[in-house]
Amino acid sequence: MHDPTQRDRPLRVGSLFSGYGGLDLAVEHTLNSETIWFSENNPHVSRVFAHHWPEIPNLGDITAIDWQAVPPIDVLCGGFPCQDVSTVGKRAGLAPGTRSGLWSHMAAAIDALQPALVVIENVRGLLSSPAIRSPLEGDDDEQRNPDDATPAPATLRDLEPDLWSLGDSAARPLRAAGAVLGDLADLRYDAQWIGLPASLVGAPHQRLRIFILARRTIPDSAGHGLDPWRRIPGSSAGQTRNDRTLTPDHRPRAQRTDWLAEQAQRVGDAVVADREHLRRWGRYADAIAQWEHITGCAAPAPALLSDQAGPRPEPAFVEWLMGLPTGWVTDPAHGLTANQLTAALGNGVLPLQAAVALRQLT
């Protein structure tokens, strides 16, 4: 009997707002896929991604990409900027002109590329920040977003009280998550989403993130090799496109994410802090010992001390908190300053957290 999970190639992934590649690692690991291009406009953090995926091109600024000239993909993933929907930001919301409003460019990429799957990650503020849905090109549905439903600016008190409704009430402004899910529906994608704290996978901090997995509902006429309804890779009669000869420095997906598989196997193991953990970490000893066991790495010193500026977070410690291999971001070869390291790590996602979320959604 033919096994529909067998394919002659990995699923191809396009990456947007790539950062250091935390979401990409989870997608490659969970979906048995391979990233073939990425888009990162920050010249500093793009060095990190380019180092770990040296064989693929950076398409650069998402607002300047010609999607008709981009190689086809099976999966599109990205975590669009969160500054305007974050609970610690100004809460400008998801609207034209905001950084988080770059979601509209990701929606345009989905519309043009028609990937079988879309993976989105963002902060918990996506559930509570207001949004104004920009109509898609050619959309003449005036009733979809009535004027009194999206006052500008919308305040948090204007939002419907049940955050799980996500903008179902026409008398209230849309939540940001409702706008994203609504746009996906307009693009003929069925979406599921989950809110998952990093502590659920054993990390010693909360860092709740929202993950969305959307499946294309139209037939797979392009022969991408994925059956979005059965949620498994499928066979395809279509010919593969844009096959590339692998460069000598190509890193197979399995080698790039094998450490992530090892972490996943350790989640849930019983761990007891020893005396040294108690001496060094006090009340945090159990949490630190557990994460050390899961990551397979000892916790670095948490802070750098300076007589001039006082203590500041040690980038290597933040990297460890994110569950990344030692040096993934902090390798001196990347040439990033301490501030650039802190910014890159603070904007990223835990690969293990994202991988567990995707497992729950597939």
N, C-alpha and C positions, 0 to 999 in steps of 0.2 A: 504494500500500500504506500502511496506517495506521502511523504512527510512534509506538510505545508510549512514547517518551520525551517526547512533547508533552503538556503539561497546561495547564489553564486557570488555574492558580494555583501559586505555589511551595509546597513542603512546609512545613507549619506545625511550629514547634519550640517546645517548652516547656523552660525552663532552670531547673535546680536548683543551689543552692550556686554562684551565678553569678559571684561575685567581680567582676573587671573585664571579664569577657566573653571571655577568651582561647579557651576551648573553643567558645564560641558563634560566634566569628569563623570558626574552622576548619569547624564544621558548616555554617554558612551558605554558606561558599565552596565546600566540597567537595560538598555535597548540593543545591546550588542551592535553598536554603530560606530561610525568614524566621521569626525569633523573634517570638512573639506574646505571651508573658508570661514573667516570671522570678520566682525566689524567692531572695532574699538577705536574711539577718537582720541583717547588720552594717550599721548606718546610715551608716557612713563610706564603705565601698567601694561601697555601693549607689548613692551619688551618681554614681560614675564610670559604672556601667552605665546608670543613668537618663539621664545626659547623652548617651551614644552611641546609646541606644535610647529616645528621649524619648516615643515614641508608645505604649509598652506598659506594662502595670501590673506592679507588684511585689507578689506574693502574700504576701511576708513570711515569717514563721517556718514552716518546713516541717512542724513538729509540730502546727500549728494549722490547716492548710489542709483545707477540705472538698473532696475531690477530685470529688465528684459535682456541684459547682457550677463546676468549672473548664472553660473552653472546650476542645474536643477538639483533639488534636494528632496529627501523623504521626510526629514524632521527639521523644524525651525525652533530654536530655543533662544531665550533671552530674558533678562531681568531689567526692564526699562527703568530709567532713573527714578529714585524713590524720594528725592528731597522734598517734593511738594505734597506728598501724601504721607510722609513719615509723621508719627505721633510726636516726635521731638523737633519737627520743623515748623514752618510758618503756616502749614496746612493750606497752601494756595489751591490745592486740589488738582484734579486731572482736567486740564483745560488748555486751549490753544495759547501758546506763548510761554507756558511753564516747561521746566525741564521734564517733568513727568508726562507732559503732553506729547513727548516724543513717542508715546505709545501709538499715536496716529501713523507714524512712519513704519512701525512694526506691523500695524494692521495693513498698510499698503503693501508691505513685503509679502504678507500672507496672501493677500488678494492676487498679487502678481505671480508668486511662485507656486501656490496651491500645494503646499506640503501635506502629506498624509496625516502627520501629527504636529502639534504645536505645544511646546513646553514653556510656561511662563512662571517666573518667580518674582515676588515682591514682598514688601514689609506688611505688617498687620494693619497699618494705617490705610491700606487699600480698602478695608472693610468699613472705614468710618469717615474718610475724607470725601468731600463733595466733588462732583464732576459735571462737565457739560460735554455731551457727546457731539462731536463734530460729524455732520452728515457725510456719508461716503459719497464719492463722485457718482453722479447720476441718480442719487437717492432723492425722490420727490415725496416721501412719506411725511407730510407735515404734521400728522397726528402722533408720530412716534415720540417726539420730544417737545411737548407743548411749552409755550413761553413761561407759563406760571409754574412749570415743574422744574425749571432750572434757572432760578434768579441768579444774577451775577452782581456781587459775589454772594454765594450761598454760605450761610453760617452753619456750624455744626448743629445748632438747635433746629434749623430748618429740616434737617434730614429725618426721614421716617425712623421711629424709635427702635424698630426691630432690625438689627444689623444683618440678620440672615435673609431679609427680604431683598436687599441689594437693588432697591429702586423699583419695586413692583408697583408702588403706589404712584399714580399719575399726579397726585396732589403734593408730592414731595420731590425735592431734588434727588437726582441719581447719586448713589455712592460710586466711588471710583471703580470698585470691583464690578458693580452693576453695569457701568459703561463698557468695561472690557468684555464682560460676558455678552453684553448686547451686541457689541461690534462683531464678536466671534459668531454669534447667531446669524447676524446679517450676512456674514461671509460663508454661511452654510457649514459651520462647525458645531458639533456637539461638544460641550465642555463639562468637565468635572473639576472640582477644586477641593483643597484640604488646607487647613491651618495646622502647622506642626511646629512645636517648640524644639529647639536643639537639645534640651534636657531629656526629651523622650528617647533620643538615641544615645544617651549617656554623657553628653557634654555638660560641663560644670557651669552652665548659664542657660537662660531661657531662650532668647533670640527667636521668637516665633516668626515664622515666615509663611506666606501664602503661596501655594503651588497650584497651577492650573494646567490640566492636560486636555487638549482639544483635538477631536478627530474629524477629519473631513467626511462629510456625509454624501458627497457626490461620488459616482463610480470612479475607480482608479484607471481612468482611460490613458493616463500617461505611462502606465507600466512601472510605477515606483516600487512594486514588490511588497506592499504592505496592505493588509486587509484591515481597515480601521474599525470594522464592526466586530470582527473576531478577536481583535486586540493582540494578534500575533503576526509575526512576519509571514508573508505568504509568497507563493510562487507567482510568477508573472510571465505572460507571453510576450510582453514588450521587450525591446532591446535596451540594454543598459546604455547610458550616455556619459560622455565626458570621463571615460576611464583614463587613468593616468598611470604611467610607469612610476613606481615608487622610487624616490630618491635614496641614495645610499644612507642618509641619516634618518630615514623614516622610522618612526617608533610605532610598532604595532600597538593597537588599542589595548590588547590584553596586558602588555607590559606597563602601559601608562596607568592602568587602573587596578593592577593586581593587589596593591596595598589597600585599596578601597574594599575589595572583596574580603580581605583578611580582617579589616575593621568590622565589617558587617557580621562576620562570624563570631566576634567577641561580645557583641551587644547582648546584654542580659546575663552575662556571666557574673557570679557572685564574687565580689571583691571586698576585702577587709583591709582598712588602712593599718599600717604598722606604726611602731613607735616613732620612727623617723618622720613619717608623714604627719603625725600628730604634733611633733616638735616644730616642724617647719611650717605647717599650714593651719594648725589649730582647728577651728570649727569647719574649715573647708577640706579637711584631710580626706574624708570619704569620697567627696566629689572629685578631688584631684587624683586620688588613687584609682578610681574607676576609669577616668579619662586616659590616664597613663596606660592602664591595661588595654583599653580599646585601641588607642593609637599606637601602642607599642613603643612610645617615646616618653622619657622622663620630662616633667614640666620644667622649662627654663625659669630663670629668675623673672618675676613679674614686672619689675620696674627698673629703669635706669635712673641713677641718682646724680644730681648735678647741684653744685653749690649756687650756681647762678639762677637756674630755672626751676630747681626743685625736682621731685620725682616725676617721671613721665612713663607711659607704658612702653615696655620692651617689645619691639616688633616681633622678635622670635617667640615671645610668650603669646602674643595675639595670634600668630601663625599656628602655634600649638593648639590654642583654644578653638581655632577653625578646623582642626583635625587634618591639617595639611602635612605632607612630609616635610621634614626639616630642610629648609632652604628653598622650598617651592617658590616663595616670594622673596625671602630675605637673602638669597644668594648674592654676594657682593658683585658677581658677574653681571647682574641686571643694572647696576649703577644707579640705584634709587637712593634718595636721601631718607633720613628717618621720618620726616613728615610725609614723603611720598609713600613710604612703606605703610605707615599708619593709615593713610587715606585709602590705599589699595585694599588693605586687609579689612578695614571697617566697612567698605562697600560690598564685600564679597558674601558668598553663601557657603555653608558647610557642605562639602560634597556628600558626606554620609547622610546628613539630614535630607538633602534633596533626593538621594537614591532611595531612601526609605519611603519618602513621600510618593515618588514615582511608582514604587512597588505597590503601594496602597491604591494607586489610581489606575493601574493596568491589570 
